[in-house]
Amino acid sequence: SICFDSLPTVVLDAMAVGRPAIASIFGGSRELIADGETGYVVDPFDVPAVAGRLAELLTDAPRADALGAAGRARLMREFSTAQMIQQYEQLAKI
């Protein structure tokens, strides 16, 4: 996307089902995806870069699976409901 989305839930959805995401540098995707570890963050105006990342994931299933598994683990560790409640409770103590 070239639009600013502060929290692109499609990235969280992909992580939840263990699929790697390729997302835009615009908006909150950069905070959700660890580039090269849980998916890819690309400039959507750099068509060769977007195409290259897509081609990589479509032709390298083990790599795609590894990124997806790492994304799911990150989601469970950092973005789960339990984790968010814990963070809110910490803020309430301040």
C-alpha positions, -999 to 999 in steps of 0.1 A, spaced: 0 0 0 10 36 -6 -15 47 20 -5 53 56 -20 27 79 -9 30 115 -17 -7 123 -22 -29 93 -42 -58 107 -36 -78 75 0 -82 87 -11 -95 121 -35 -118 103 -7 -132 82 15 -137 113 -14 -154 131 -16 -181 104 22 -184 101 25 -168 67 52 -142 58 41 -108 49 55 -83 24 44 -49 35 49 -12 27 75 10 43 46 34 49 27 32 82 30 7 110 42 -23 91 78 -15 100 69 -19 136 52 -53 131 76 -69 107 112 -76 115 125 -72 79 142 -103 67 133 -122 99 94 -124 99 87 -110 65 98 -81 43 92 -44 43 96 -28 9 91 5 -8 59 0 -29 73 23 -56 103 0 -60 86 -25 -83 117 -47 -89 122 -50 -51 85 -59 -45 86 -84 -74 119 -99 -61 105 -105 -26 73 -120 -40 93 -143 -64 116 -153 -35 87 -164 -13 69 -182 -41 100 -202 -52 116 -208 -18 91 -226 3 115 -234 32 124 -197 34 87 -187 33 79 -212 60 108 -200 82 97 -164 79 61 -174 86 70 -194 117 91 -166 130 63 -141 124 38 -163 143 63 -167 172 68 -129 173 30 -123 172 25 -146 202 54 -132 221 48 -94 215 13 -89 202 -9 -114 219 -39 -103 240 -22 -114 272 9 -94 263 -11 -63 255 -30 -66 288 3 -69 306 16 -37 289 -16 -18 297 -13 -28 334 23 -16 334 12 18 320 -15 20 347 12 18 374 31 48 361 
